[in-house]
Amino acid sequence: MALEKSKNAALTSGSFKHVSYLWDEEKAKSLAGDEVGLLIYRSNLLGADLRLTNYGGGNTSCKATAKDPLTGKETEVMWVKGSGGDIGTLKRSGLAALYVDRLRSLTNVYRGIRYEDEMVELFNHCIYDLASKAPSIDTPLHGFLPFKHIDHLHPDAAIAIAAARDGKRITQELFSGTIGWVEWQRPGFDLGLKLRQCLDENPGIRGIMLGSHGLFTWGDTAYESYVNTLEVVERCAEYLEENYGKKRPVFGGPRLKSLAPDARRQQASTLAPLLRGFCSSHTRMIGHFTDDDRVLEFINSNDLPKLAPMGTSCPDHFLRTKISPLVLELKPDESLTGVKELKEKLAPAFEKYRELYKVYYETCKHPNSPAMRDPNPVVILYPGVGMFTFAKDKQTARVAAEFYINAISVMKGAEAVSEYTSLPRQEAFNIEYWLLEEAKLQRMPKPKALSGRVALVTGSAGGIGKAIAKKFADEGACVIISDNDPDRLKSAEEEFTKQYGKDAFAPTLLDVTNAAQLEKSMHTAALAFGGVDIIVNNAGLSISKPLEEHTEKDWDLLYDVLVKGQFLVTQAGVNVMRKQGLGGDVLNIVSKNALVSGPNNAGYGSAKAAQLHLSRLNAAELGADKIRVNVINPDAVIADSKIWAGAWAEGRAKAYGVKVEELPAFYAKRTLLNEIILPEDIANACFAFVGGLLNKSTGNALNVDGGVAAGFMR
């Protein structure tokens, strides 16, 4: 395509094939005169296209005049994406604002590349807006270039060229000298000076390619910078497309075939808890699985053994995916039965990976390097099946997968036009264990009590179950919400998406008496998060009838849902926990009725008593696996409960000689504390068992009933 056509003709979404043209002229007009507003608008558009940059990657800036609050005079200020954040969701609060002249005057005190980290603290002396975000290490890369609007992105298509062995030559020829080249160097003050030097030596260029790193492009207006970026990336992508399969088959051609989609996902869900257990030997991890076509093309290829150990090139990729992935030496259709045998088969691969990571650390470390971090892999490749990633939370694990897919695209492009090169090990180490990165890690908030934990809560589309699921999500857990009512589950899914986002939960339709749905629910937990750590048996129903009116059907239903359901869900959850080898928790929501005898309650009360004793039996059996089993005994939790919406409430009101609407006050009045019990009260009791303070408690029951003396444990 003609790279200069934007100056002569209006562009539309149809002008580009490999990137998205999203500019809305009406929206831009509404921001006319607001350069910072246009910067944010441009940044959000760029960040919305993952072909241009990945989550959290890249940074953008603009320079404009503003009134100096001390002198009242107009002065040049640079607004640039601050430390952390994501340009796709960037807001004004995510920008750093600095005096341009002060930033550039730091060259007067710069002592050379050995001391450039000390310049980061000096950025604070250049701050214009004291309420703005802290400046990032990339600040001087924007500050030393004279352009009003600048984009620094990590497009796969550009990095593929930047990471090619002869990337400099390709860049020169592809853009006829209009894109400069700066060899790989860690981001910082000195790299900013190198960019300015490149511009001085190549006046009139429209951008700079950073070896193994990314792309700088610019313009005099937000729109010119935006279009310039799209055009350069589009040309890179066109060039790669023209060369795919031209020199040799992509990735050397396929070495094996993938399993069928259903078989892949079944194999992955069976294996995920075992992998999660190995990856959690240092810190408990959350998993993510993908069998994206781009992943399968790579992991099934002849070039996998050559390219995978090389690692990634772009620092953004590397920081999130580690030095290299672990490639499993399992057949796609390998039998995954036999937990002990599988662990014995996988253990040597993990031990070897950890040892190689230790060697990498010991070989590359500096006298002041931080202590070695978790030596387990982040990315695990299973040829014929897919890719697993593990990290401290779901979002980080998912983003790691996205970054490795970016890295795959880079390798694919570089191999198509030349030969892929990765960061040298020492350079990679210098990024991973950079003292500035370590300081950033130390500033991160402490993990919440349930971070790294996965909880499956039955009957969690409403009432007690939903309150428990929300409490656990509030405390950092990933939650599997479930219900046997599709409409109710859909409503809860919408509520959780709005409140927590999609990384915090996964929905599954679950009738606890349905073996197929139960298997699918554990399949969901394994694929979404890598396994399960907490099972909450909350699903239930109530039937209140006099003895003579109680039917066999009533009896079977109560025992199937309450007792058999608790047994089956616990059994399935424990199977997953044993694969992980991380222990776990089973919480059974039973009832005061397990202990208290009352009228018209033979079926429900006896089923609750069975649930209570089944809990004790499970606690006795599972202790050796470090799986705790505990009970919550609620009473009369009426709010948002299906149980109280129909015949049960009428039956209990009749049994006690009161009206249905009088039940809440009736139940409260008969308690020692005279309190109405809410779903949140039960959720808090559940958290008390799993929040970390009661890790040595099992076989216990906690009454949450406002104080019913007849229900005291004895």
N, C-alpha and C positions, 0 to 999 in steps of 0.2 A: 504494500500500500504506500501511497505518497505521504511521507512524513510531515510535509508542510501544508497539507490541504486545509487544516483547521484555520489558517489565516485567510483562506480564499472562499471557503464554503461552509455552510452550516452543517454541523455534525448531528447525527441521530444515532439511536441504538443500533441501527442496521449498518453503521459505518465500521463496526468492529465485530470480529468473529471470536476472538480469544479472550477478550475482556468485556466488562459491562460498562456501557456509556449511560450514566444515570443522571446526568446534569439536567436540572429543571430550571429553565430560564426564568419562569415566573417566581420560583422560590428564590433564585439568586437576586432578582430585582428587588425583592422585599428586604434583602440584606445590603443593598447598595449603600456604600459609604461606611459600612461596618466591616473592616478588614478582618477583625477577630471572628466575627460571626461567619464570614465567608470561609475563613480557615477551618472552623469547626464543621461547617457544611461540607466542604471539600474532603476533610478527613473522614467524616462519617461515610461518604460515598465510596472512598477508596477502601475503607475497612469493611464495607459490605460485600466486597468481592474477594473471596479467598484466593483467587488467582493472582491478586495484586499483593496481598500481604496476609500473614496469618495472625491468629488471635494474639494480642499483646505485642505484636512485632511492628517494627517501623516507627517513624515519627515524622511529624509535619511541623511547619513553622510559617510565620509571616512577620514582616517588619513594617511598622507604621509609626507615624508620629503621635505623640501623646504629651500632655502637659506635665512637666516635672512638678511634683507637689511641693518641692522646696524652693524652686526659683520661679515657677510660673511660666517658664519658657517651654516652647515646643522642643521635644527631644526624640530621638529614634529609639524605639523599644522593639524587642523581639519577643513574640509569643511562640512558645514551642511546647510540644507535648512533654509533660513532666515525667518524673520517674514512675515507672509502673503504668498501669492503665492500658487502654486499647483504643486505637483511633476510630474503630467502628462505633464505639459508644462514647467517644470523647465529648466532654462538656467544658465550659469555661473553667470550672473548678479543677480540671485536669491539666491545665496549662501552667507553665512557668513563664513569668514575664521578667525580662532582664534589660537593663540599659545596654545598648549595643556598644557604645564607646567604652564603657567600663569593661565589658567582656573582652573586647579586643585589646584593651590596655594591659590585660594579664600577660601578654607576651613579654612585657617589661620585667616580669618577675619569674618567668618560666625558666627552670633550671635544666631542662632536657628530659628526654624520654624516660630516664631512670626514676625521675621524680614526678611524673605527670599525675599520679594519683592524688598528690597533695593539692592539685589545682581544683579538685572537686569542691573542697571546702571554701576555696576562694570564689567560687561561683556565687556564694551567698552574699558577697560584697557587691554583687552586680544586680541584685534583685530590685526590680522596679515596684512590683506589686507584692507587698509583704504578706498578703493572704493567699498568694498563688502556690501552686504545687512546687515541691523541691525539684531543682533542675536535674536532668539525667546526665549520664556520661556522654551522651551524643550532643549535648548543647553546643560545644565549640564547632562541631561539624556543620551546624547551621549558621553559627555566628560569624565564621570567617569567610563565608560566601556572601557576595553583595546583593543577592537577588531578594526581591520582596517576598516571594512565595517559594517554598522549597518542600519537596517530598523525598523522604528517604524510606524506601520500601524493600521488601524481600520477596519479589515475585519469583515463582519457581522457574519461569522461562528465562529470566535474566540471570538468576543464580546458576542455572545449568551452564550458561556460557561463562559466567564468572568462575565456575568450578572446573571448567574444562582445562586440560593441560596446556592448550594453546589459546586460552580464552582472550588474551590480549590481542592476538592477531585477528581472531574472529570478530571481536568488537570493532577493531579498526576498519576491517573490510566491510562489515555489515552496515556500519553507519557512516562510512566514508570520512572518518576522522571527526565526526561531530559529537561523538561520545568519548570522553577521556577515560583513562585507566589508572587506578592506584592499586599497587600490590597489596596483598593481605597485610593487615596490621590491626591489632586489637583496638577497638574504639577508645577514644580519649582525646586529650588536648592535642597531641602530636599528629593524630590522624586529621584533625581539623586543619592544621597547618599544611598537611600534605594535599588536602583537597584544594586549598587556596593556591598552592604552588602549581598544581595540575591546571587550574584555571588560568593562572598567569602565563603558563607555558603553552596553553592552547586556547587563546582568546576566541570567543564566538561559539564554543561548544555548548550543547544543549543539556548535557548531563555527564555524569561520571560513573563508571562501573567500578565497584570495589571488589578486588579479587577474592573469590570464595565467600563473599559476604552479601552483596546486594547492590542497590542502585540509588543514585542521587539524580533527581531531575528538578527543574525549576521553571519559573515564569515571572513576568512582571505583574500579573494579576492571578487571582485564585483560579480563574477559568483557564488561563494559559498554562499554568502549572499542571492543572488536572489533565488537560488534553495532551500536553507534552508527555506526561507519565503514561497515559493510555497508549499513545502512539509508539513510544519506545518499547513498551512491554509487548504490544501487539506485533511489532516487527520481530522481536526475539522469538515469540511463540510461532509465528509464521515460518521462520527459519528452521526451527526445530521440527515442525510438522513436515516440512519439505524433505527432511533428512531421516525421519523415522523409517527404519528398515531398508534404507538405501545402501548403507555400507555393509550391514549384516543384520540378521533378525533382531528385533527388540530384545534386549537382555540375553542375546544368544539363543533365543527361541525357548519353547517350553521343555522342561525336563520331566514333568509329570502333570497329570490332570487333577483338577479339583474334584472333591466329592460333590454330589448334588447339594443344592442349598439347604434342604432340610437335614440331610446327613451331616453337613458341615456344622450346622448350629447345634445339632445333638451331640456331636463329638466335642465341640467347644464347651458346651454347658457341663458335660461330664468331666472335662479336664480342668476347667477354670478354678474350682475350689482347691485342687491340688497345687496348681501353680500359685494361687494366692497364698497358700500356706508357706510355700518356699520363699516367696517374695516378701513375706511378713516376718522373716526371722529377725529383723532389726527393728522395724516399725510396722504396725498393722496397716495394710494397704487396701485400697479399693481398686477394683478391676474394671476394665472396659474391653469389649471385643468388637472387632469389625472384620467382615469378609468382603470389603470393598473390592471392586474389580481391579483397581490399580494395585492393591496389595497382592491379590492373587496372581496377577501377571508377574510380579516381582518374585514372590516366594516360590513360585512353581518353575522358575527359569533356570537355565544352565549357568547364568552369571551370579546366582545367589551366593554360592560359596566364595566367590571372589569379592563381590561388592559389599556384602553385609558386614564382614569384619573391618572394613575400611572406616566405617563410621560416617558421620555427616560433615558437611563443609561449613554451612552458615552457622554462626554462633547461636542464633535464635533457635535453630533446630537442635543443635548439640546440647544446649543447656537443659532442654526438656526431654531429651531422649537418651542421654548418657553416651558414654564413649562408643558403644556398639550394642547391637541387639544380641539376644540369645536365640540361636536357631535350634529348634528341637529336632532330634534325630528319631522321630517317630513316623511310621507310615500313616498316610491319611486315614486309612481304614483300620488302624491298629486297634486291637481289642483293649478297651480301657476298663475292663472289669478287674477286680482284685486291687483294693487300695494299697495294701502292703507291697505287692509286687510292683505296682506303678511307682510308688514312692522310691523304692529301691532302684528302679530304672532311671528315674529323673534326677535323683540326688547327685550322682557324679557330675552331671552337666552344670548344676547350680554351684557345686563346690569348685569346679574348674573356673566358672565365670567369676566367682568371688575371689579366687586366687589370682586370676589375671588382672582383676581390678586392683587388687592390693599391689601387685607388681607395678602396674601403671602408676599408682600413687607414689610408691616408694622410689621409683625411678625418676619421676618428674617433680617431686615436691621441693619446695624451697625452705630455708631455715624458718621462715615466718608463716609457712602455709598453715591453714586451719587443719584440725584433725581430720582423718579420713572419714568420709560420710558413708552412708549405707552402700555396701558393695553389691547389692542385688540388682538384677537387670530391671529396667523400666519397660523395655520393648521385648516381647517374646514372639518369635515367628514360628508358625506351625505349617510347613509346606502342605498344600492341598486343602487346608482348612481355613486359616486366617491369621490375624494378628491380635495378641493380647497386650494391653499396657496396664501398668500398675503404678499408683501414686497415692499421695496422702488423702486425696478426695476425688470424687467422681469427675469434677470439672478438670482437674489437673491431669487425670488419667485420660480423659477424652481428648484434651488438647494435645497431650503427648502423642496420641494416635494421629491427630491431624498433622502435627509437625513431622512425624515420620513419613506420612503419605507425601508431604511436601518434599522430604528428602528423597523419597523414591522417584518423584517426578524430576528432581534435579539430576539424579543419577541416570535416569532414562534419557534426558535431554543431552547431558554431557557425553554419554556413551554414543549417542546418535551422531554427534558432530565432531567428536574428538575422543578423549579418554578422561574419565572422571578422576578427580583428585580430591582427597579429603584433607581436613586440617591435620598437620603434623601433630603427633601425640603431645609434644611439649606445649604447643600453642593451645591445643584443646584443654590441657590441664590448667594452663594460665588463665583461661576463661572460666573453667569450672570452679577453680579454687582462688579466683581473684578476690582479694581482700575486700574490694567494694561490693562484690556479689555476696560475700559472707556477711558483711555489715547489713545488706538488704535482707538477708535471711534472718538475721538476729532481730531485725525490727518488726518482723511479721508477728501478728497476734498469736498468742498461745492457742493451741488447738482446744476445741470445746470438749466436754466430757465424753461425748459419744462419737467424736471424729474417728473415722476409720472403721466404724461399726456399721453393720447392715442388719436391719430388723424387718421381719415379716410379721405383720399384724393382721390376723384374720378378722373379718367383720369390721373393717376400718373405714367404711364409707360414711359412717355416721356414729353418733352417740359416743360411748366409751372408747371404741376402737379408733375413731377419728381423733379424739382428744389425745390418745396415747401416741398415735402416729405423728401428730403435730408436735407434741412435747419432745419426742425423740428427734424429729427434724430440727426443732429449735436448738437442740443440744448437739447438733452436728452429725447425726446419723443419716445414712441413706435408708429410705423406707420403701418396702413393698406394701402398697395399700391393696386390699382385696375385699371383695364382697360377692355374694351370689346373686345380687340384683344389678343387672347391667346398667339400668338407668341411674341408680343411686351411685354406682361406681363412676360413671361418666361425669356426674355432677361433682363428685369428690375430686376426680382427676383435674377438672377445670379449676377448682378451688386451690388445689395444691400447686398447679402450674403457675397460677397468678401469685400465690403467696411465697413459694419457694423456688420456682424455676424447675426445668425438666431434669437437671442433674441431681436433684435431691430425692427423687422418688421414681418408682415404676409401678404401674397398675397391673393387676391380674384378676381375671374373673375366677372366683374360687368358691365352690360348694365343698365344704370340708369332708363330705361323704363321697365325693366324686374322685376316684383315683386318677383319672386322666387329667382333670383340672389341677389336682394337687401336684402331679408330676410336672405339668406345664408351669405352675407357679414357681417351683424350685428351679426349673429351666430358666424362667425369667430372671430370678434372683442371680443366678450364676452368670448369665450373659450380660445383665445390666451392671452388676457390681462385683462379680467374682465369687459370690457365695452368700452365706448368711451367718450371723453371729447371735442374733436374738430372735427367738420365736415367741410370739404372744398369742396364746390361744384364747381368743376373745369371742369368736363367733358363737352365737347361741340363740335360743328361743325359749319361750315360757308357755306352759299350758297349766292353767289353774282350774281344776274341776273336783267336785266331790268324788269319792272312790267309786260310787255306783255309776257315775257318768263317764269315768275315764275309760277310753277304749284301748284296745291292743295297738291300734295304729298310732294313737297318741304316745303310748309307752315307747314303741319302736322309734318314732321320730325323735323323741327326747334323748334316748340313749344313743341313737345313731349320730346326732349332731353334737351333743355335749360330751359323751364319753368316747365313742368310737372316733369322732372327729378329732378330739384332743389327742387320742392315741396315734392316729394316722399322721397328723401334722407334725407331732413331736418326732415320730419315727423318721419321717422324711427329712425334717430339719436336722436331726442328729446325724443322719447319714452324710449330709453335707459338712457338718461341723467336724466329724471325724476325718473326712478327707483333708480339711484345712489343718487340723491338729492345733488349733488355737484356743480350744475350750469354747465356752459359749454360755448362753442363758436361755432357759425356757421359763416363761412366766405364764401362769394359768389364771385366768380371771374366773374365779369360782363364784362363791356367794355365801352370805351369812346363812342361807338355807342349807348349806352343807352341814351345819352344826345345830340349827334350831328347828325344832319340830313345830309345824303349824298346820292349820286346817286346809283342806282342798289342795294338797301339795305333794301327794304321794310320788308321782312320776318325776316332777321337777326336782323336788328335794332329795330324793334318793339318787338321781343322776348327778346332782351336785356333790353329794357325799362320795360317789364313785370317782368323780373328777379329783376331789381332794385327796383321796387315798392313792389314786393312780399317780398323782404328783409325788407323793412320798415314795412310792415304789420306784418311779423313774429317778428321783434324787439319789436313792440308794444304789441304783445300777450305774448311773452316769458320772458319779464323782471321780472315778478313775480317769475319765476323759476330761476332767476339769470343766464339765458342763454342769452348771448350777440349775436347779429346778425349784422355783418358789411360787407361792400362791398369793393372790390378792383376793380378799373376800369383801366385795362391795355389798351394799344393801340399798334398795329403792333409789337407783339412779334413773330418774325419769326423763331428764332433758334429752331431746333429740334421739330418742330410743324407739326403734320399731317395736320392741317388746311391749312398750306401754301404749302403743297406738291403737290396740284392739282389745281382743278378748281377755288378755291377761289382766289388764287394768280393771276391766269390769269384774273379772273373777275375784281379784284381791279386794276390790271395794265391797263386793257382796260378802266375802268371807269376814271382813272386819265391820260390816254394818255401816259403811260411810259411802258418800257419793264419790264418783271417779275424780271430780275436780278437787275433792278434799284430801286426796291421797298424799300429795307432797307434805302438807301441813301435818297430816296424821302420822306419817312416818317420822318426820322431824320431832314431833312432840314426844314420841315414845323413846327417843334416844337420850342418853345421859347428857349429851352436849346440846340437845335441841337444835340440831343443824340439818339443813337439807344437803344431801350429798350430790355433787356435780360430777360430770365426766372428767373435768380437770383434776378433781381430787384423786381419782383412780389413776390418772396419768402420772401425777406426782408420786404416787406410791410405787408405780412401776419404775420410774426413774430412780427412786431411792434404792431399788435392788440392783440396777445395772449401771448406775452412775459412777461407780468406783469405790464407794465407801463400804460396801457390803460384799466384796469379792470373796470372802471366806464364809459366806452364808449360803446354805442350801437346805432344802426340806422345810423351809419356814413358811408361815402364813401370816399375812398382815391384814388385819381387819380395818376396813375403811367404811364404817357404818354409822358414825356419829356416837358410837358407844351403845351397843346392845348387849346387856349383861348376859343374856342367855346364849350369846354367840361367843363369849370369851373362850379362848383355847384352854384346854385342861387335859 
